[in-house]
Amino acid sequence: MSEASGENAVAIEQTDANGVLLPLRVTPGAKRNAVGGVHDGALKVAVTQIAERGKANQQVLKILAKALGLKKSQLTLVSGETSRNKRIACRDVSAAELLQRISALPANS
């Protein structure tokens, strides 16, 4: 089941009662870390770390957890380890709750 409302909504997929899959569009090597905005149904995340030996992926999880008020241990990279398009499993949060947290983010936090 996908939860999205409107053109610029993030296409979150409820996996089970305990979690959701969150699509991301990541920009490594950015000037500053930022979470916000939507690109083709994916939440945009920019990180200053370059894509090298998984370092950018670790920074993505850290920044995303902080921005969404989650623990880093609740987030797991499911797919897209070497791609800009990633899917993150978010445990112990509902799709509705995650959408609410995303909508509370500034356009480019």
Secondary structure as the mmCIF struct_conf table of DSSP 4:
data_model
#
loop_
_struct_conf.conf_type_id
_struct_conf.id
_struct_conf.beg_label_comp_id
_struct_conf.beg_label_asym_id
_struct_conf.beg_label_seq_id
_struct_conf.end_label_comp_id
_struct_conf.end_label_asym_id
_struct_conf.end_label_seq_id
STRN STRN1 SER A 2 GLU A 3
BEND BEND1 GLY A 6 GLY A 6
TURN_TY1_P TURN_TY1_P1 GLU A 7 ASN A 8
STRN STRN2 ILE A 12 ASP A 16
TURN_TY1_P TURN_TY1_P2 ALA A 17 ASN A 18
STRN STRN3 GLY A 19 THR A 27
TURN_TY1_P TURN_TY1_P3 PRO A 28 GLY A 29
BEND BEND2 LYS A 31 ARG A 32
STRN STRN4 ALA A 34 HIS A 39
TURN_TY1_P TURN_TY1_P4 ASP A 40 GLY A 41
STRN STRN5 ALA A 42 ALA A 46
BEND BEND3 THR A 48 GLN A 49
BEND BEND4 ALA A 51 GLU A 52
TURN_TY1_P TURN_TY1_P5 ARG A 53 GLY A 54
HELX_RH_AL_P HELX_RH_AL_P1 LYS A 55 LEU A 68
TURN_TY1_P TURN_TY1_P6 GLY A 69 GLY A 69
HELX_RH_3T_P HELX_RH_3T_P1 LYS A 72 GLN A 74
STRN STRN6 LEU A 75 SER A 79
TURN_TY1_P TURN_TY1_P7 GLU A 81 THR A 82
BEND BEND5 SER A 83 ARG A 84
STRN STRN7 ASN A 85 ARG A 91
BEND BEND6 ASP A 92 ASP A 92
HELX_RH_AL_P HELX_RH_AL_P2 ALA A 95 SER A 103
TURN_TY1_P TURN_TY1_P8 ALA A 104 ALA A 104
BEND BEND7 LEU A 105 LEU A 105
TURN_TY1_P TURN_TY1_P9 ALA A 107 ASN A 108
#
